Amino acid sequence: MTGADPDTPRRLSRRMLLIHPVQELPRALPALLGAFVAGSGSGRGALWSAGALAITLVFAFSRWFTTRYRVTEDRVEVRTGLLRRRVLAVSRDRVRTVDVTARAMHRLIEVLPHTFRSDWAMVVGHTGDRVVRLTATPSAPSLPSAVVSWFPMQQAKRPKIDPTWEGWGDSEVAAVPAGSSERIVMFGRHGGPEILDSELARLNHLVALAASIETTVDALS
């Protein structure tokens, strides 16, 4: 029985049908958030997000059907595309293992200031009697130890800010639990305007979406 010709391009493993969606979900989070915000005005934010999620999954699955690879003695070739075929060739001695997956919460923090016209955003975790800034935008203020009193956080709120806290001043802050009462996402505006109930509800939905994506990625990784 003759073995497969090593020069013949091969399909990726069928396991990539699970891995590709895991890789695409964090990357597509800004688009999913944008769809939710765009649909919120008509009360169809969840429906728009579901549509954007379906498109993301179709794109992720299509990558398996349109990707082939070939490994020769001196290089690796990857062929992608359907109508426009592209070939990427890399010398085997340059192939390295890299981590290209970004956490969904990190993506969320990047887009929150634009979404809510805020000055900063951050994710804060609570461990024992300490609070830790897990990720934040560059302009986010440092954490005062008094923030530990906000934990555990069970629901979205506008926490009270001490004007003596360095960098916080007269900020208006919105905070919601992020998949756990011991982790919260918050954003702040220096000098207002006041956080609206609708903004608090929207933040809650977006954080829940990001937390769900993280849970899915962790389960399938």
N, C-alpha and C positions, 0 to 999 in steps of 0.2 A: 504494500500500500504506500503510495507516494504522499509525502507530507506537503503541507501548504507552501506555496512559493513565497519565500521571505520578501521578494520584491513586490508582491501584491499588496496594495493598501488594505488595511483591515479596519473593521468597526471597533469602536470602544466597547468595553465591557458593558453588559446590560445594567450593571449596578450604577452606571453613570446616569441612568434614568432617574435615580433617587438623588444622586449627588448634585447634578446640575441645578435642580430647583433649590437645593440647600444653598448653593453658591449665589444664585440669582436673587433670592428674596432680600438679603441685606442690601444688595446693590440697588434693588428696585424700590427700597423704602421711600426715598424722596418722591418718586412718582406716585406711590400709593398714598402718601400723605397729601400730595397735591390734588389727587383725585378726590380724596375725602373732603378736603377744604372746599374744592370747587363745587362739589355736590351738596355741601352743607346748606348753601343758600336756598336750595329747593327742598331741603329735608331728605335728600337721597344720598347723603354722604356714604352710608354703608353700602348702598347699591353700586355707587361709582367705584368704591374701593374694591368691591368684589369683582367688578368688570376689569379693573386694572390688574388685580391679582390673577385672574384667568388668562389675560394676555401674557403676563409674565411667565406663567407656567407653560403656556403653549410655546413661547419662545425658548424656554429652558429645555423642553422635550425635543424641540426641533433641532437643537444643537447635536443631539445624539444621531439623528437621522442624516445630518448633513456633514458629519465629521468622519474623516478617515485618517489613519496614521500608518507610517511605514518606518521600520527601524533597520538601518543598514549597518555595516561594520564601522562606519565613521560618522554617521549623522542620524538625526531623527527628523522625519518630515510629517507635518500635520496639514491635512487638506480640509478646508472648511468652505461652506457656502453652497448654494444650490444653483442660482442663476449666475452669480458672479463667484467663480471658484478662486480661492486664494490658497497659496502654498507657503508654509513657514518651515524653513529648514534650519536646524541648529546642530552644531557639532556636538557629538556625544560627550566630549570632555568639558563642555560648558553647561551641561544639564545639572540643575540643582533643585533641591526640594525647597519650595517657598510657601508661605502662608498668605493667601490672597483674600482671606475672609475677614471682613470687618463686622464687629458686633452691631446689631441693629440699634441698640441704644446710642452708640457713638454716632451713627448716621442721623438719628433723631435729633441729638443735641446740635448737630451742625445746621439743621434747617429750622429749628425752633425760633431763633431770633428773627428770621425773615418772615416766618409764618405768623408770628404774633407781634411783630414790630417791637421786639424787646431788645434790651441792651446786652443781655447775657442769658446763658442757660447752663445747667449742670445736673449731673446725677450724683446723689449723695447716699452713702451706705452707712448703716449703724451696726457697730460691733461692740458688745459689752457697754462700756461707758464712754465710747469714743465715736465720733462721726468722721467719715473719710470721704473726700471728694474723689469719686471714681473716674469721672471724665467731665470736662467743662470747656466752654468757649474761652478764648484768650482773655476776654475782658471780665470774666466772672470774678467776684470778690472772694477773699479768703473766708474760711468757715470759722465762725466764733464757736466756742465750746457750748454756748447756750443752745445751739441748734439741736443738741441731743434731746432737749425737752419736746421736740416735735415728734419723736418716735415713741412707740410704734404709730404709724400713720395709717388710718383705716379708710379714709376717704379724701377726696379733693378738698383743698381749703386755701384760704388766703392767710398764711401765718403772720403773726405779729412780728414786726421788725423793730429792734431797738435802734434808734437813730445814732447811738454812740458806736455801733458796730462799724469798724473801718471798711470803707468801700460800699456800704449798704445805704447809708444816709436815709433819704426819703423814698427809697424804692418801694414800688408796688410789686408784690411777689405772689405767684401762683404755684402751688405744689400739689402733686398727686402721688400716690403709691405706685411703684413700678414693678408689678408682679409679686410684690411682697411688702408687708408692712414695715420691713427693715431697710427698704430701698425706696428713694423718692426721686422724682424728676421735678425740677423747678425752673422757672424763668423769672426775670425781674426787669422792671422798667424804672429808671431813675427819674423821679419826679412825676410819675404817672404816665398816662391816665389810669384810672382805677380799673382793676381787673373785672370784666363783666362775667355774669353767670354763664353766658354762652361760651365765653373763652375758656372758662374753667371746665365746662362740659366737653368742649372740643379737645382740650389738652388731655383730659381723662381718656377719651376715645383713642387718640393718637398713641399715647403711652401704652394702653392696653394692646393695641395692634403691634407695636414694637416688641412688647414682652411676649406676645404670642409667637412672633417670628423667631425670637431667641429660643423659646421653648422647643419649637419645631426643629430648628437647626441643631440644637443640642441633642434632641432625641434621635435624629437621623445621622448625626456625625459618627 
